[in-house]
Amino acid sequence: MKDHDKDLIGRIVLSKAGRDKGDIFIVVGQIDQDYVLIANGANRSVDKPKKKKMKHLELRPDYLGKIRDKLLKGQKLFDSEIRKSLETL
């Protein structure tokens, strides 16, 4: 994984297209420069994240620091942690 790929991990995104249009997610992984994996802990879990094109997402300036750190260190992340963090936004 390249350094610029790690910049998106933990980033808050808003879906601009598809069935989930208008929903807020967190980036939990990056496949390449065009695709990322997103989850919100409710209908998209960390174990089964959604593959989404970057052009269908609006990047928010916010990061979830604790979640980002856990993802980068490879620690176990629970859906409840993501849900609680997204609810505070």
C-alpha positions as CSV (number, residue, x, y, z in Angstrom):
1,M,0.0,0.0,0.0
2,K,1.4,3.4,-1.0
3,D,1.5,6.4,1.3
4,H,-1.2,8.3,-0.6
5,D,-3.5,5.2,-0.3
6,K,-3.3,5.4,3.5
7,D,-4.5,9.0,3.4
8,L,-8.1,7.9,2.6
9,I,-8.3,5.2,5.4
10,G,-10.6,6.5,8.2
11,R,-11.9,9.4,6.0
12,I,-15.6,10.3,6.2
13,V,-17.4,10.1,2.8
14,L,-20.8,10.9,1.5
15,S,-22.3,8.7,-1.2
16,K,-23.4,10.7,-4.3
17,A,-24.9,7.8,-6.3
18,G,-26.6,4.5,-6.0
19,R,-29.1,3.1,-3.5
20,D,-27.0,4.5,-0.7
21,K,-27.1,8.1,-2.0
22,G,-26.9,10.6,0.8
23,D,-25.6,8.2,3.4
24,I,-22.4,8.8,5.3
25,F,-19.7,6.1,5.4
26,I,-16.1,5.7,6.5
27,V,-13.3,4.4,4.2
28,V,-12.0,1.1,5.6
29,G,-9.8,0.2,2.6
30,Q,-8.5,1.2,-0.8
31,I,-8.3,-1.2,-3.7
32,D,-6.7,1.2,-6.2
33,Q,-6.9,4.8,-7.1
34,D,-10.5,4.4,-8.5
35,Y,-12.1,2.1,-5.9
36,V,-12.4,2.1,-2.1
37,L,-14.1,0.0,0.5
38,I,-16.7,1.7,2.7
39,A,-18.6,0.8,5.8
40,N,-21.1,2.4,8.2
41,G,-21.5,-0.3,10.8
42,A,-25.2,-0.6,10.2
43,N,-26.2,-2.0,6.8
44,R,-22.5,-2.2,5.6
45,S,-20.3,-4.0,8.2
46,V,-16.6,-3.9,8.5
47,D,-16.5,-7.6,7.5
48,K,-18.5,-7.0,4.3
49,P,-17.7,-3.4,3.2
50,K,-19.1,-2.0,0.0
51,K,-16.8,-1.5,-3.0
52,K,-17.5,2.0,-4.4
53,K,-15.9,4.2,-7.1
54,M,-14.3,7.4,-5.9
55,K,-16.2,9.5,-8.4
56,H,-19.4,8.4,-6.7
57,L,-18.2,9.7,-3.3
58,E,-17.9,13.2,-1.8
59,L,-14.8,13.4,0.5
60,R,-15.4,15.1,3.8
61,P,-12.6,16.9,5.6
62,D,-13.1,14.7,8.7
63,Y,-11.2,11.7,9.8
64,L,-12.1,9.3,12.6
65,G,-8.7,9.1,14.3
66,K,-9.3,6.1,16.6
67,I,-10.8,4.0,13.8
68,R,-8.1,5.0,11.3
69,D,-5.4,4.0,13.8
70,K,-7.0,0.6,14.4
71,L,-7.4,0.0,10.6
72,L,-3.8,0.9,9.9
73,K,-2.5,-1.3,12.8
74,G,-4.6,-4.2,11.7
75,Q,-6.5,-4.4,15.0
76,K,-10.1,-5.8,15.3
77,L,-12.7,-3.1,14.6
78,F,-16.3,-3.5,15.6
79,D,-19.3,-2.2,13.8
80,S,-20.6,-0.6,16.9
81,E,-17.5,1.6,17.1
82,I,-18.1,2.9,13.6
83,R,-21.9,3.5,14.3
84,K,-21.1,5.5,17.4
85,S,-18.4,7.6,15.7
86,L,-20.7,8.4,12.8
87,E,-23.6,9.3,15.1
88,T,-21.5,12.0,16.7
89,L,-21.1,13.8,13.4
